[in-house]
Amino acid sequence: MTRYLCELVDVSPSGYYRWLATEDQCQIRAAADEEDIVLIRHHFEALNGKAGALVIKMRLEQISHVIMNHKKIRRLMRKAGLVAVIRQANPYRKMAKATHEHQTCPNLLERQFDQGEPEKVFLTDITYLRYGGGQWAYLSCVKDGATRQILAECVAATLELPIVERTLHRLLERLDGNLHPEAIIHSDQGMHYTHPKTRHFIAEAGFKQSMSRRGNCWDNAPMESFFGHMKDEVDFIDCQTIEEVRVRVRDYISYYNSERYQWTLKKMTPDEFRGQLLAS
């Protein structure tokens, strides 16, 4: 009867018996996969569907104390239909043209953002945040090139020069007079950073000033990366006031510095990685 039924469905008897011998193991593996999918889904949904396999792997290790291969995580995410929401690159990044009195600086970093010492290389930039009924807020940040920490921020309703001045003042307050003798602050060639007032402030504070090549976002990639991740993971559209935007930005920066594990920081948070650098 078995051979007859195998012929009806075009299956070899040997193939049927091999499947029969492994059926229990397949069911055990399937049950284990379902348990792992539940755990993966928990972390995926905790980040509002904006987490890939590597982020979930780090959260599993740090929060759930579960070691799982990233290839297995990808396979199970595909099986469960968990697709991370990712951003698309914007090739039309606007650049402000400098006036005759504005002067640019050479690129002192040449993309060597991480020089192994906390608070030596500072990266800064400005991004746009859309909120409420089509309103715009502007976020200026400073990021540590070695630890990836966000050290200073300012959210403003306009793109006027004070947004950069306030950001730099907050950076100096954070450093509390402990400025690295070779400290560099790196930005693009936007008018805020080429403005004589900004350049004078940076020089007086004791920083060397460095700038990306014109129109080359890769020369300030870590700063662009932070802005991209924040816009992926935080929705500002339901904010009705700029103060709500400020609160949401501060909350995300606190999470980013102290809770968001990063693969390139040895699977640590920026705060944890800074502690390790200082200890070594």
N, C-alpha and C positions, 0 to 999 in steps of 0.2 A: 504493500500500500504506500509506503514512504517513497519508494522509487517511482511509483505511478504518479503521486502528487508532485514530486519534483519535476517530472517531465511536463506536467500540465503548466507549471509556472516557469519553465525553462531555467531550472536551478539544478546544478549537479548535486548528487547525493553527498559527495565528500564535502562540498561547500556548505551544505545544510548541517552536517554533523559538526563541522568546525564552528559554525555560528552557534550551534546548540551548546558546545562545550564552553564557549566564552560568554554566553548570555548573562550569567550571574555577575561576572566581572564588569561587563558593560553597564549593567544596571547599577552596580556599586559606584562606578566612575560617574555615571549620569547624576546619581544622587549627590555625590560629593561636589560636582559642578554646580548643582542648584544651590547648595549651601554657600559656595563661594560667590555665586552671582548675587545672592542676597546681601552679602557683606560688601561686595563691590558696588552694588546699587545704592547702599546706604551712603557711602562716601561720594558717589557720583551725584546723588540728589542733594547731599549736604552742600555741594558747591554749585547748585543750580544747573547741573548738566554741563558745566564749563570746565571739565577736568579730563585730561587724557590718561593713558595707561601709566605713564611715569609719575604723574602727580598722585594718582590713586595708589601706586606701589609705595610711594613714600609715606602716604597717610596710613596705609595698612601697617607698615613697619613701626611708625612713630606713635600712632594712636591705638591701633588694634593689636599691636605686637604680633602681627602675622607676616611671615616671609612668603612672598609669592612671586614667581618669575613674571617679568613684564610681558613676555610673549604669551603666557597663559592668560594674563589679565586682558590683553587685546583679544585673544580668541573668545574668552567668555563675554567680553563686552559686545563683540560682533554677534555672538549667539543670543544675547539678551536684547540686542537692538539698541545698545547704549552708545550713541554717537555724540561726541563732544562738540559743542558749538565753538567754532574758531573764527578769528578775525581774518579779513582779507587785507592785503597790503594796499596802501593808498599811494599810487605813483605820482600824485599831483600835489605834493606837499608844498604849501605856499611859503615863499621866502621873501622877506622884506628887503628892498634895495637900499643900501647905505647911501647917505648923502656925502658930500665932499668932506665934511668935517668928521665923519665917522671913519674910523680906521680898524682894519681887521688885524688879527694876530696869527702867527704861525701855528701849525698843528704840532704841539709838543708831545702829544701822546702817540700818534700814529697807530691808534687802536690798541695800545698797550694799557687797557683800562685798569687791570688788576696788577698792581706793583707790589703786592704782598704785605702792604702796611695799611692798617685802618687810618682813615682821615688824612690821607696824603693826596689822593686824586678825587676830585669832586666833579660830578657831571650835572649839568643843569639844562633845563629846557622849559618850554611853555606848551600846553595843549589846550584844546577847546572842549568844553563839556556842554552838551545840549540838555536843557531841562525845561519842565513846565510846558507852557504853551508856546514853544518855539523860541525860548530865551536861551542866551548863551552865557556861560561862566568861563573863566580862564584860570587854569591851574599852573602855577610855577613851582617846580620842585628842585631839590638838590639831592643827589644820590652818591653814596660812597662807592668808588670803583672797586674796592677790594671786598667789602662785606656785603654789598648790595643794599645796605640800609638806606631808607629815605630819611634824611637828617633834617630837612626843612621844607616847608610848603607854604603857599599862599594862594587863596582863591579870591579872585576879584571880579567885579562886574564889567570892568573895562580892560583894555590892553595897554593902558598908559604905563609910563616908566615906573611908577611906584610899586607895581606888582613885583618887579625884580629887586628893587631896593628893599622891600619888606622881607622878601625871601632871603636875601643875603644877610640882613640884620638878624633874622632868626637863626641862620647858620652860625653866625658869630656868637650869639647867645648860647647855642648848643655846645660850641667848642669851649666857651668860657675861658678864652685866652690861651688855650693849649693848641697853638697852631704849629703844624709840622713845618720845619725850616724849608722844605722843598715843596710845600703845598701848591697844587695846581688846580685851577677851576676851569673846566672845559665846557664850551657851549657851541652852538651853531653861529652863523654870521648874521643873526637877526639884529634889527636896529636897536633892540634893548641892550644887547651885549657890546655892540660897537659904539654906542653913545658915549661921548666924552665923560659924562657924569658917572656912568657905570664903570668905565675903565679906570677913572680916578679912584673911585671907591674901592675897587678890587685891589689896585696897587697899594693904596694906603693901608688896607687891611693886612697886606703881606703876602698875597697870593701871586703866583705867576699865572698869566692868562693865556689860555689856549683855545683855538677855534677849529671847527671842522672845515673841510673844504666846501666850497659853495655847492649846495644842492646834493650833498652826499650824506644821506641819513645814516649810513653804516659807520661813519666816523663818530657817532654818538649813539651807537646801537643799544647799550644797556638802558639808557634813559628812555629811548623809544619803546623798548621791550616792556618796561614798567608801565608806561601809559597804555600800551596795547593790552596787557593783562588786566589792568584796572577796568578798562572799558569793556573787556570781555566779561568780567566777573561782577561788575556793579552797574545797576541800572539807575540813571538819574532822572529819567523822563517823568517820574511821578513826583519829583520835588517841586514844590510850588514857590519856594523862596531860595535866595542864594545862601541863606543861613542853613537851610536844610542840606544844600549841596556841600557846604563846608563841613557839617557834621558827618555826612556820609564819606567824604574824602578822608577826614581824620580817622574814622573807624576803620576804613580799608587800610590806611597806612599802618595803623596799629596792628591789624591782622597780618599784613604783609611782612612787617618787621619781626613779629614775635611768634606767628603761628603758621605761616606759609612755607612749607619745606621746599627746597630747591635742589634739583638733581646735581647741578654744577657746584653746589656748596657742600658736597659730601653728604647730601640728603639732610642738611640742617636748615634751620631758619636763619635769616640774616643776623639776628641778635645772637643766636648760639654760635654762628661762625665767627663773629667778632670776638666773642669770649675765647674761642679756641686760638685765634690768631694772637690775641694778647697774652694768653697763657704760654704760647710757644715762643 
